[in-house]
Amino acid sequence: MNRIHENNIDEAQPKRIGFLGCGKISEPMVRSLARQFPNSKILVSKRSAHISSRLSHEFTNVTTETNQAIIDGSDIVFLSLLADIARDELLKLNFCPEQVVISVMAGITLAEVSELIAPAINPCVTIPLPFIETGNCPLPVFPASKALEMLFGEENAVITVDEESAIGPHFAATAILSTTMSMLNTVSQWLAENTGDETKSETYVASLLSGYLGALEKDGQQRFTEAMQDLSTKGGLNTQLLLHNKEGGVFKHVKTGLDDLGERLRGS
């Protein structure tokens, strides 16, 4: 089989893409790729059969296969298994030397992945989130991956980090999402209590944040600080609530929570 080598990925189009593991992370990735590359063949494992079956029925270019058939029929392979399952399952499979392997697994190092996928070499690791299906999902990756750029870079920010140890803190940072949703829900409920309309209150709060973040430059040039300065006029509403939260230790508490997550990930 004439496989795509990572070094030649710029000149290639993805023809055969495989997914070992088909759960809540793989499904939106498959949907995104099936939509972007309708002429590519996408192979998904039978694990989580209800998901893989749904995908194969929905997209003509998605097929369910056994794990070894996925390896045999793919140039680019995504590993999306639980760490303990990966340690057992990958040893049973025969990878190819020039296969491009991308891990989306937590709790397993690249060194260990490399041992499990030999003779394939140089895997990378990234952190997709479910909204990758619709784009604008940041993808921290180590090391740099032309394959990841080709597959997802058109619609998502691929952020190459300097070392593998930086992936864990990015994982920890994703935990802010549920806290943010909880805070927005609190604001929405408060607004509903004061307006009598739950539906319009949630619509307003969601639009307020998505609109502001959508307009924010995403170039890493201290735009959060810039936005806070623009919003925090002396005696203004934003300033009053910001000072209230600072005095209540809200932000300090978030940071210590992130520190705890960082320690947890370093120990995994």
One Martini backbone bead per residue (centre of mass of N, CA, C, O) as a GRO file, in nm:
protein
  268
    1MET     BB    1   0.096   0.036   0.023
    2ASN     BB    2   0.060   0.382  -0.044
    3ARG     BB    3   0.183   0.597   0.180
    4ILE     BB    4   0.166   0.868   0.391
    5HIS     BB    5   0.405   1.089   0.472
    6GLU     BB    6   0.467   1.343   0.680
    7ASN     BB    7   0.673   1.493   0.483
    8ASN     BB    8   0.425   1.480   0.240
    9ILE     BB    9   0.152   1.618   0.336
   10ASP     BB   10   0.130   1.883   0.166
   11GLU     BB   11   0.086   1.711  -0.119
   12ALA     BB   12  -0.158   1.580   0.018
   13GLN     BB   13  -0.447   1.380   0.042
   14PRO     BB   14  -0.683   1.245   0.226
   15LYS     BB   15  -0.773   0.893   0.192
   16ARG     BB   16  -0.690   0.744   0.482
   17ILE     BB   17  -0.884   0.725   0.784
   18GLY     BB   18  -0.835   0.635   1.129
   19PHE     BB   19  -1.028   0.493   1.420
   20LEU     BB   20  -0.941   0.418   1.751
   21GLY     BB   21  -1.216   0.466   1.859
   22CYS     BB   22  -1.581   0.560   1.928
   23GLY     BB   23  -1.665   0.848   2.074
   24LYS     BB   24  -1.710   1.172   2.189
   25ILE     BB   25  -1.451   1.258   2.022
   26SER     BB   26  -1.455   1.109   1.748
   27GLU     BB   27  -1.727   1.183   1.623
   28PRO     BB   28  -1.674   1.493   1.554
   29MET     BB   29  -1.426   1.432   1.382
   30VAL     BB   30  -1.562   1.261   1.168
   31ARG     BB   31  -1.771   1.469   1.080
   32SER     BB   32  -1.572   1.680   0.983
   33LEU     BB   33  -1.421   1.501   0.772
   34ALA     BB   34  -1.665   1.404   0.606
   35ARG     BB   35  -1.732   1.695   0.515
   36GLN     BB   36  -1.450   1.796   0.402
   37PHE     BB   37  -1.382   1.474   0.288
   38PRO     BB   38  -1.579   1.298   0.077
   39ASN     BB   39  -1.325   1.129  -0.074
   40SER     BB   40  -1.265   0.999   0.186
   41LYS     BB   41  -1.156   0.733   0.386
   42ILE     BB   42  -1.337   0.623   0.683
   43LEU     BB   43  -1.228   0.445   0.971
   44VAL     BB   44  -1.414   0.267   1.224
   45SER     BB   45  -1.465   0.135   1.513
   46LYS     BB   46  -1.678  -0.094   1.700
   47ARG     BB   47  -1.650   0.070   1.920
   48SER     BB   48  -1.923   0.198   1.994
   49ALA     BB   49  -2.151   0.091   1.787
   50HIS     BB   50  -2.371   0.316   1.783
   51ILE     BB   51  -2.179   0.529   1.660
   52SER     BB   52  -2.052   0.389   1.412
   53SER     BB   53  -2.325   0.320   1.281
   54ARG     BB   54  -2.428   0.608   1.250
   55LEU     BB   55  -2.196   0.711   1.069
   56SER     BB   56  -2.221   0.498   0.834
   57HIS     BB   57  -2.519   0.590   0.764
   58GLU     BB   58  -2.464   0.904   0.720
   59PHE     BB   59  -2.186   0.824   0.571
   60THR     BB   60  -2.039   0.703   0.277
   61ASN     BB   61  -1.718   0.740   0.391
   62VAL     BB   62  -1.807   0.548   0.630
   63THR     BB   63  -1.645   0.270   0.808
   64THR     BB   64  -1.658  -0.032   0.963
   65GLU     BB   65  -1.395  -0.191   1.165
   66THR     BB   66  -1.141  -0.345   1.252
   67ASN     BB   67  -0.849  -0.261   1.387
   68GLN     BB   68  -0.662  -0.392   1.173
   69ALA     BB   69  -0.813  -0.280   0.924
   70ILE     BB   70  -0.751   0.011   0.990
   71ILE     BB   71  -0.447  -0.006   0.973
   72ASP     BB   72  -0.434  -0.127   0.679
   73GLY     BB   73  -0.640   0.130   0.563
   74SER     BB   74  -0.431   0.359   0.680
   75ASP     BB   75  -0.241   0.658   0.701
   76ILE     BB   76  -0.420   0.783   0.931
   77VAL     BB   77  -0.411   0.754   1.296
   78PHE     BB   78  -0.641   0.752   1.557
   79LEU     BB   79  -0.612   0.765   1.913
   80SER     BB   80  -0.927   0.675   2.113
   81LEU     BB   81  -0.838   0.556   2.404
   82LEU     BB   82  -0.806   0.419   2.679
   83ALA     BB   83  -0.519   0.366   2.831
   84ASP     BB   84  -0.562   0.066   2.921
   85ILE     BB   85  -0.666  -0.030   2.647
   86ALA     BB   86  -0.422   0.053   2.477
   87ARG     BB   87  -0.208  -0.129   2.618
   88ASP     BB   88  -0.356  -0.387   2.509
   89GLU     BB   89  -0.445  -0.341   2.204
   90LEU     BB   90  -0.186  -0.232   2.048
   91LEU     BB   91  -0.012  -0.497   2.079
   92LYS     BB   92  -0.206  -0.658   1.862
   93LEU     BB   93  -0.095  -0.462   1.646
   94ASN     BB   94   0.001  -0.379   1.298
   95PHE     BB   95   0.208  -0.150   1.207
   96CYS     BB   96   0.348   0.107   1.004
   97PRO     BB   97   0.627   0.292   0.948
   98GLU     BB   98   0.459   0.543   0.775
   99GLN     BB   99   0.259   0.595   0.983
  100VAL     BB  100   0.022   0.824   1.102
  101VAL     BB  101   0.011   0.923   1.451
  102ILE     BB  102  -0.271   1.025   1.663
  103SER     BB  103  -0.316   1.135   1.986
  104VAL     BB  104  -0.623   1.153   2.221
  105MET     BB  105  -0.479   1.068   2.496
  106ALA     BB  106  -0.498   1.025   2.828
  107GLY     BB  107  -0.246   0.892   3.042
  108ILE     BB  108  -0.026   0.882   2.792
  109THR     BB  109   0.268   0.868   2.659
  110LEU     BB  110   0.465   0.896   2.381
  111ALA     BB  111   0.665   0.677   2.457
  112GLU     BB  112   0.450   0.458   2.492
  113VAL     BB  113   0.318   0.480   2.218
  114SER     BB  114   0.572   0.410   2.052
  115GLU     BB  115   0.590   0.118   2.156
  116LEU     BB  116   0.293   0.027   2.061
  117ILE     BB  117   0.344   0.120   1.730
  118ALA     BB  118   0.551  -0.043   1.642
  119PRO     BB  119   0.718   0.085   1.358
  120ALA     BB  120   0.598   0.330   1.417
  121ILE     BB  121   0.656   0.688   1.426
  122ASN     BB  122   0.614   0.993   1.559
  123PRO     BB  123   0.400   1.080   1.745
  124CYS     BB  124   0.115   1.264   1.843
  125VAL     BB  125  -0.052   1.515   2.054
  126THR     BB  126  -0.399   1.596   2.129
  127ILE     BB  127  -0.701   1.828   2.204
  128PRO     BB  128  -1.007   1.757   2.151
  129LEU     BB  129  -1.335   1.885   2.109
  130PRO     BB  130  -1.666   1.851   2.035
  131PHE     BB  131  -1.668   2.137   1.861
  132ILE     BB  132  -1.501   2.048   1.605
  133GLU     BB  133  -1.739   2.008   1.407
  134THR     BB  134  -1.774   2.349   1.384
  135GLY     BB  135  -1.523   2.472   1.493
  136ASN     BB  136  -1.304   2.660   1.683
  137CYS     BB  137  -1.082   2.446   1.785
  138PRO     BB  138  -0.835   2.412   1.987
  139LEU     BB  139  -0.497   2.252   1.900
  140PRO     BB  140  -0.290   2.118   2.085
  141VAL     BB  141   0.056   2.019   1.994
  142PHE     BB  142   0.277   1.720   2.015
  143PRO     BB  143   0.429   1.760   1.786
  144ALA     BB  144   0.438   1.871   1.499
  145SER     BB  145   0.157   1.853   1.246
  146LYS     BB  146   0.068   1.818   0.920
  147ALA     BB  147  -0.182   1.643   0.943
  148LEU     BB  148  -0.348   1.819   1.135
  149GLU     BB  149  -0.345   2.068   0.957
  150MET     BB  150  -0.487   1.941   0.712
  151LEU     BB  151  -0.753   1.840   0.861
  152PHE     BB  152  -0.803   2.114   1.082
  153GLY     BB  153  -0.671   2.406   1.008
  154GLU     BB  154  -0.904   2.554   0.853
  155GLU     BB  155  -1.110   2.558   1.134
  156ASN     BB  156  -0.853   2.544   1.332
  157ALA     BB  157  -0.636   2.598   1.596
  158VAL     BB  158  -0.300   2.514   1.566
  159ILE     BB  159  -0.097   2.448   1.863
  160THR     BB  160   0.236   2.448   1.909
  161VAL     BB  161   0.425   2.304   2.144
  162ASP     BB  162   0.743   2.267   2.302
  163GLU     BB  163   0.623   2.036   2.499
  164GLU     BB  164   0.466   1.774   2.641
  165SER     BB  165   0.414   1.910   2.929
  166ALA     BB  166   0.200   2.124   2.798
  167ILE     BB  167  -0.057   1.947   2.764
  168GLY     BB  168  -0.175   1.921   3.049
  169PRO     BB  169  -0.251   2.224   3.100
  170HIS     BB  170  -0.452   2.226   2.864
  171PHE     BB  171  -0.639   2.022   2.982
  172ALA     BB  172  -0.701   2.183   3.240
  173ALA     BB  173  -0.823   2.438   3.094
  174THR     BB  174  -1.091   2.293   2.997
  175ALA     BB  175  -1.233   2.306   3.289
  176ILE     BB  176  -1.360   2.599   3.255
  177LEU     BB  177  -1.628   2.538   3.109
  178SER     BB  178  -1.818   2.455   3.344
  179THR     BB  179  -1.773   2.713   3.507
  180THR     BB  180  -1.875   2.906   3.291
  181MET     BB  181  -2.159   2.783   3.260
  182SER     BB  182  -2.239   2.831   3.555
  183MET     BB  183  -2.212   3.139   3.550
  184LEU     BB  184  -2.410   3.190   3.316
  185ASN     BB  185  -2.650   3.058   3.459
  186THR     BB  186  -2.661   3.257   3.692
  187VAL     BB  187  -2.714   3.506   3.517
  188SER     BB  188  -2.968   3.402   3.373
  189GLN     BB  189  -3.137   3.357   3.630
  190TRP     BB  190  -3.123   3.646   3.733
  191LEU     BB  191  -3.255   3.775   3.487
  192ALA     BB  192  -3.521   3.616   3.504
  193GLU     BB  193  -3.604   3.721   3.789
  194ASN     BB  194  -3.603   4.036   3.660
  195THR     BB  195  -3.802   3.962   3.387
  196GLY     BB  196  -3.968   3.673   3.343
  197ASP     BB  197  -3.752   3.545   3.109
  198GLU     BB  198  -3.577   3.267   3.034
  199THR     BB  199  -3.527   3.258   2.728
  200LYS     BB  200  -3.419   3.550   2.682
  201SER     BB  201  -3.194   3.537   2.892
  202GLU     BB  202  -3.022   3.313   2.764
  203THR     BB  203  -2.989   3.443   2.488
  204TYR     BB  204  -2.845   3.696   2.586
  205VAL     BB  205  -2.599   3.572   2.734
  206ALA     BB  206  -2.491   3.402   2.499
  207SER     BB  207  -2.460   3.644   2.300
  208LEU     BB  208  -2.276   3.821   2.469
  209LEU     BB  209  -2.029   3.626   2.477
  210SER     BB  210  -2.000   3.532   2.181
  211GLY     BB  211  -1.971   3.815   2.063
  212TYR     BB  212  -1.718   3.907   2.219
  213LEU     BB  213  -1.531   3.664   2.151
  214GLY     BB  214  -1.561   3.682   1.840
  215ALA     BB  215  -1.417   3.982   1.838
  216LEU     BB  216  -1.165   3.864   1.948
  217GLU     BB  217  -0.847   3.852   1.930
  218LYS     BB  218  -0.636   3.549   1.830
  219ASP     BB  219  -0.291   3.637   1.893
  220GLY     BB  220  -0.167   3.660   2.198
  221GLN     BB  221  -0.189   3.999   2.271
  222GLN     BB  222  -0.336   4.062   2.544
  223ARG     BB  223  -0.664   4.069   2.508
  224PHE     BB  224  -0.777   4.039   2.793
  225THR     BB  225  -0.651   4.289   2.915
  226GLU     BB  226  -0.766   4.486   2.711
  227ALA     BB  227  -1.065   4.424   2.769
  228MET     BB  228  -1.067   4.495   3.071
  229GLN     BB  229  -0.986   4.790   3.031
  230ASP     BB  230  -1.231   4.869   2.851
  231LEU     BB  231  -1.456   4.777   3.067
  232SER     BB  232  -1.303   4.927   3.325
  233THR     BB  233  -1.463   5.172   3.425
  234LYS     BB  234  -1.501   5.412   3.635
  235GLY     BB  235  -1.791   5.313   3.805
  236GLY     BB  236  -1.872   5.069   3.662
  237LEU     BB  237  -2.023   4.768   3.632
  238ASN     BB  238  -1.777   4.588   3.578
  239THR     BB  239  -1.604   4.694   3.810
  240GLN     BB  240  -1.785   4.614   4.046
  241LEU     BB  241  -1.794   4.305   3.991
  242LEU     BB  242  -1.491   4.253   3.984
  243LEU     BB  243  -1.429   4.345   4.276
  244HIS     BB  244  -1.617   4.149   4.414
  245ASN     BB  245  -1.469   3.888   4.311
  246LYS     BB  246  -1.191   3.951   4.422
  247GLU     BB  247  -1.275   3.980   4.724
  248GLY     BB  248  -1.395   3.672   4.711
  249GLY     BB  249  -1.169   3.485   4.557
  250VAL     BB  250  -1.237   3.365   4.275
  251PHE     BB  251  -0.961   3.362   4.111
  252LYS     BB  252  -0.790   3.217   4.319
  253HIS     BB  253  -0.963   2.959   4.323
  254VAL     BB  254  -0.921   2.882   4.028
  255LYS     BB  255  -0.612   2.852   4.039
  256THR     BB  256  -0.601   2.625   4.254
  257GLY     BB  257  -0.764   2.428   4.082
  258LEU     BB  258  -0.559   2.412   3.850
  259ASP     BB  259  -0.325   2.311   4.019
  260ASP     BB  260  -0.460   2.043   4.092
  261LEU     BB  261  -0.487   1.941   3.801
  262GLY     BB  262  -0.187   1.946   3.731
  263GLU     BB  263  -0.107   1.734   3.940
  264ARG     BB  264  -0.286   1.508   3.836
  265LEU     BB  265  -0.159   1.493   3.546
  266ARG     BB  266   0.136   1.438   3.636
  267GLY     BB  267   0.041   1.157   3.788
  268SER     BB  268  -0.073   0.994   3.517
   0.00000   0.00000   0.00000
